[in-house]
Amino acid sequence: MRCIDKPLYNTICGYIEKDQYETLDIDDIRCISSIEVDTSEFINYLGIRSKLKGYRYIKESIYIELLRDTKYDIKEDSTTIATIANKNNTEKTNIERSIRYAIQDLKKNRDYEELNQILGRDIFSKNDIPTNMEFVFCAAEKIRNSKTRISPYMSKIH
């Protein structure tokens, strides 16, 4: 398994083509690891509760979107949700429902104006919440374009 911890190994193997994983060098592993850390830290900073299944699915969705920006080929599925469903051996509707619930829970527990400020867009309103993928794309974009530190633990993607 090289010099990589098991959870990150499982994550990488779940999304990157096998022949590409076998050619990863230490700098590639560090880059992928920093993307995963940045994603986790941003989600925690937003305030999504980690005990929700949607937390894990949102994290994986953002992670996939950020990996799309790298030199690695993501395993081909029709959508990000389908990729996650295949990896977790579940239905796409279950993934979507869990993500939707986590986003609703986030809005219930945090002021929508504050969320819009953190995300840098007006995707939450008093009565509406964003679609699942709108939220994921916005969060991935915020991580990708982050030039300043959002929290003491948030670092820029290399």
DOSEVEX-957072 format. One record per residue (C-alpha): y, z, x. Coordinates in steps of 0.05 Angstrom, whole numbers, padded with zeros to 5 digits, always signed. Each point is the difference from the previous one (the first is absolute). Layout:
N
YZX;...
END
This chain:
158
+00000+00000+00000;+00047-00005+00060;+00052+00054+00008;+00018+00003-00073;-00012+00054-00052;-00049-00013-00056;+00050-00001-00059;+00044-00052+00034;-00062-00040+00021;-00023-00001-00073;+00069-00021-00023;+00006-00056+00051;-00070-00026-00014;+00015+00000-00074;+00057-00049+00006;-00002-00039+00065;-00051-00053+00013;-00058+00025+00043;+00009-00050+00057;+00073+00022+00007;-00019+00074+00002;-00047-00013+00058;+00056-00029+00041;+00051+00056-00011;+00030+00030+00063;+00031+00069+00006;+00070-00026-00017;-00025-00032-00063;-00034+00065-00021;+00064+00038+00013;+00040-00049-00041;-00048+00004-00059;-00004+00075+00007;+00076+00006-00002;+00002-00042-00063;-00049+00047-00033;+00038+00062+00022;+00067-00029-00023;-00030-00017-00067;-00028+00070-00010;+00064+00034+00021;+00043-00043-00046;-00045+00013-00060;+00002+00075+00015;+00075-00004+00007;+00007-00034-00068;-00039+00058-00030;-00062-00032-00027;-00052+00055-00008;-00059-00012+00047;-00051+00028-00049;+00010-00061-00045;-00047-00059+00009;+00061-00044-00007;+00027+00030+00064;-00057-00030+00040;+00005-00067-00036;+00075-00005+00010;-00009+00018+00073;-00053-00055+00008;+00043-00050-00038;+00061+00012+00045;-00045-00001+00061;-00028-00068-00020;+00070-00028-00012;+00023+00024+00068;-00062-00029+00034;+00017-00067-00030;+00060-00001+00046;-00043+00006+00062;-00042-00051+00037;-00063+00023-00035;-00032-00038-00057;-00012+00043-00061;-00067-00010-00033;+00012-00051-00055;+00001+00025-00071;+00044-00024-00056;+00045+00061+00001;+00013+00065+00037;-00030+00038-00059;-00063-00042+00003;-00007+00015+00074;+00006+00074-00012;-00049-00002-00059;-00052-00036+00042;+00008+00050+00057;-00006+00060-00047;-00055-00030-00044;+00039+00008-00064;+00035-00043-00052;+00070-00028+00008;+00021+00033-00065;-00018+00069+00028;+00042-00013+00061;+00059-00024-00041;-00005+00060-00048;-00002+00050+00057;+00060-00032+00035;+00039-00002-00066;-00014+00073-00013;+00022+00020+00071;+00066-00039-00009;+00012+00033-00068;-00015+00068+00030;+00048-00014+00057;+00056-00018-00049;-00014+00061-00042;+00005+00046+00060;+00059-00032+00036;+00067-00026-00023;-00001-00075-00009;+00068-00009+00033;-00026+00035+00062;-00061-00044+00001;+00043-00062-00005;+00042+00025+00058;-00061+00013+00043;-00031-00068-00016;+00066-00037+00007;-00005-00035-00067;+00010+00015-00073;-00072-00006-00023;-00002+00066-00038;+00045+00012-00061;+00006+00055-00050;-00051-00031-00047;-00038-00050+00043;-00045+00002+00061;-00017-00058+00046;-00064-00039-00004;-00054+00022+00049;+00010-00057+00048;+00075+00002-00006;-00003+00072+00024;-00049-00017+00056;+00042-00060+00025;+00063+00041-00002;-00031+00058+00039;-00031-00049+00051;+00067-00034+00008;+00035+00067+00011;-00051+00020+00054;+00004-00069+00032;+00076-00001+00002;+00010+00072+00017;+00048+00004+00058;+00019+00073-00009;-00047+00058-00006;-00013+00020-00072;-00032+00066+00017;-00013+00035+00066;-00070-00031+00000;+00018-00071-00022;+00001-00049+00058;+00016-00073+00005;-00058-00050-00001;-00011-00029+00068;
END
